[in-house]
Amino acid sequence: MKPTLLCCGALALLLGICLLTAHPAWYGLALVNLLTFLLYGGDKLAARRQWRRIPERILLGIGVVGGWPGGLLGQWLFRHKTRKEAFRNAFLLSVVANLLLLLALWYGLYGRWLL
């Protein structure tokens, strides 16, 4: 299964959760992913028109706070930042950092590990 299909499924699941629950954290996560997706699209447009670009640290930083599925979908749909190996490696690190942050948050909230 392609990672982008997995991200599309995850984003669809996130949207479904937002519609079924009123917890603000889910809405925040959906908003971060939408913003990340739009930032990748805007950066691709800026690259094509030779406008001022969005710094990579912004794209990677928003991935760390949970926007990486939207970023991955934006990379795939806009075919943006897919060839630059240094960025791909940094993006992967931002995904790992986000997952570690989520685990630490879970442990801090519930006082036990998931596994």
N, C-alpha and C positions, 0 to 999 in steps of 0.2 A: 504494500500500500504506500502511495506517495505521501510524504509529509504534508504536502499542501492539502490533500484530501482529508487527512487527519485534522489539520487546523480548521478546515471548513466545517467538519463535523463538530469539533470542539466549540467553534463560534456559534454554530446552530444550537448546540446544547446550552451554551451560555445564554443565548437569546431566549430559549425556552424556559430556563430557570428564572430569568428576569421577569418573564410574563407570569410565572406561577407563584413567585414569592415577592415580598415587598422589602427584602433585605437590601439596604443601600450599598453594601459591599459588592453585590453582583452587578448593580447598575454602574458602579464606579469602574469595575473591571471591564464591562462592556464598553463604556465610554473611552477608557484607555486604549482598548483594542481598535475601536473605530478611529480614534485620533491617530494612532500609529499607522493604520492603513492609509489614512488621508495624507499623513506626512510623507510616506513613501511615494504616493502618487504625486504629491506636490514637488518632491525632490526630483522625480523623474522628469516632470514637466520643466522644472528649472534647468536641469541638465541639458535637455533638448534645445531650450531657447537661450542657453548661456546666460541665465539669470543667476543671482546669488543663491547658493546652495544651502541646504540644511546641514549643519555639521554632523559628522558621523557619531560624535559623542552623544548628541541629542537622540539620534535614532537608536543607538545602543542603550542609552540610559532609560529611555521609555520602555525598552524591552525588559530591562531588569525589574521594573515595577509592575510587570504583568502584561505588557503589550506585545510580547513576541509572537503570539499566534496571528495577530493582525499584521505584524511586520512581515512574517513569513508569507502570509497570503498576499500582501502588497508586493513583495519581492517576486512572487510567482506571477501574479496577474499583470504587473507593470513591467516585468522582466528587468528589474532594477536591482543593482548590487549583487548580481548572481555570479559575475566573473571574477570579481576582486577577492582573491583568496584570503587576504589579511582581514577583510571585513567579514567574510563568512566565518572565519575562525573566531573573531571577536563576537560575532552574533551568537555563535554556539556557546561561548563562555557566558554571554548575557543570559541565555536560556538556563544554563546550569546555575548561575547566580540567583536567578529568580526562583528556581525550584528549591535551592538551598534556603533562600529567604522564607519561602512558604513553609518549609519543614521547621525552621527555627520559630516562625510565628505560631505554628501549630503546637510546638512543644511549649512555647511560652504561655499560650492560652490554656492548654489542657494538661500541662505538666507530665506528659508522657509521649513517647515516640509512636508513630503510626504503625511501625513494623514490630 
